[in-house]
Every structure is written in structure tokens, then in C-alpha cells.
């Protein structure tokens, strides 16, 4: 039996949450991306729900994570209930010039930022 101490995985490579937060911090103002695109860029294509979980916890992370820039694959503000108020996600996006109507990002294709092109 090998009794040598094992190197912690977290020191060998950033964990999933750190990678997600790093990518979300790169999203330019006025742009959005999706849970699925972030999961795929992190090498976990089927883990869009895990990205959603990460965004739900992001308010505890420093430096701040602009979670309001992450929407579902159709451009819907599905994470809005995890903000301080039900309208805060939309308000933050609109302050950056993203038009939102009925919880839907308008011109989604034009404001979509693909993290896979920026990894």
C-alpha cells in the first residue's frame, strides 16, 4: 500500500466552480451567455444545471461574479429569482444596454457571448 500523501486535485487544476466564475467574469458588459455554453467551455457539456447552481452561489464569491449575464439557452432570465429582488437581474442587464421584454433577452443572437471562443 502506498502511504505517500496525495496531491490535492484543487492544486493541480482549478475546480469547476472556479472555472465557471472565471469565465463569467470575462463576459463583456452588454453581453450574455448560457448555462450550457459555460458548462461546455468548462469541459462538462451535460452540466448546465451545475452552472446554474454555481450562479445561485455566486453572490458569496469575491471578486464579484456578474451572474446577471447568464441566461438559459433561449435567452430567458430563469435565474432571476436568485437575485435580491425579482427584477434586479433585468435591471442590471438593461443598465448595460441589453433589452429585456417579459424576461426574454431581445436580439439574443447578437448579444450572445460564446465562452468557448474565449477559453
N, C-alpha and C positions, 0 to 999 in steps of 0.2 A: 504494500500500500504506500502511495506517495504522500508524505506528510508535509511537503513544501507548501507554503502559503500560495494561494491562487491570486493572480492579479484581478482586481475588481473590473468588471465589464465597463463600469461607468468611466474608468480612467482610460480604457482602450478606445472608446468611441462615445460620442455624445448619445445620451439616451433619446428615446422617441420624443418625449415632451420637449426637451431642449432643442431638438432639431426642428420641431413644429414651430416653437416660439421664435427661433432664429429666422425661419422663412417668413413668418407673419410680420416680423419687424421689417422685412425687406419690401413688403408691399408698398408701392408708392401711394402718396395721398391721391385721392380721387380714383383709385382703382380697387377692385375686389378680386378675390379668388374663391375657390370652393374647398369644402372639406375633402372631397375626393382627390382634387388636384394636389392638395398638400400631402395627403396620405401617399399618393403615388410618388411624389417627389422625395418622400422620406423612405421609399422602398417598401412600403406596406400598402399596396394598392387596395386591398379589401378592408382597410381600417379607417374609413371615413368617420365612423362613429367614434373611434378613439380620438380623432382630431376634434370632433365636437366636444368630447369630454375634456380635452386639453383646453379648448376655448372657454368652457364653463369655469375652469380653474384658473384661467389666466389673470384674473384680477388680483391674484396674490403674488404675482411674479414681478420681479424687478430685473432689468428695466422694464417699463410698461410694454404690454403687447397690444397692438391695435386690433383686438378681436372683432371690432365692428366691421372690418374689411373682409370677413369670411362669411360666405353665404352658401346656400345649398346649390346643387347643380343646375337649378332653374333660375337662380338669382333671387330666391326668396329669403327674407330675413328670419329664418327659422330659429336663430339663436337669440332673438330679441327679448325673450322672457328672462334671460340670464343677466340682463343689464339692470341698473338701479331703477329705471322706470321703463315701462313698455315701449316708449317712443325714443329712448335715448340712442339706440343703435341707428335708427333712421336719421335722427338729428345730427349725429356725428358724421354720417355719410353725406348728408346734404351740406354740412359745413365745408366738406371737401369737394363739393361740386357734383356729387353723384345724385342723380334724380331717382327718387323712390316714390312709387304710387301703389297703394294697397299692399304694402310690404314686399313689393317686387322692384328690383333694380331695373330701371329703364335702360335701354341700349346696352344690355348685359354683355353682348359680344364685344362691344367697343371698349368697355371699361374692365373687361376680364384680364387679369394678370396671371400668366402661366408660370408657376414656380419651377416647373421642370426645365424652363429655359434659363433659369437664374440660379441653378444649383452648382 
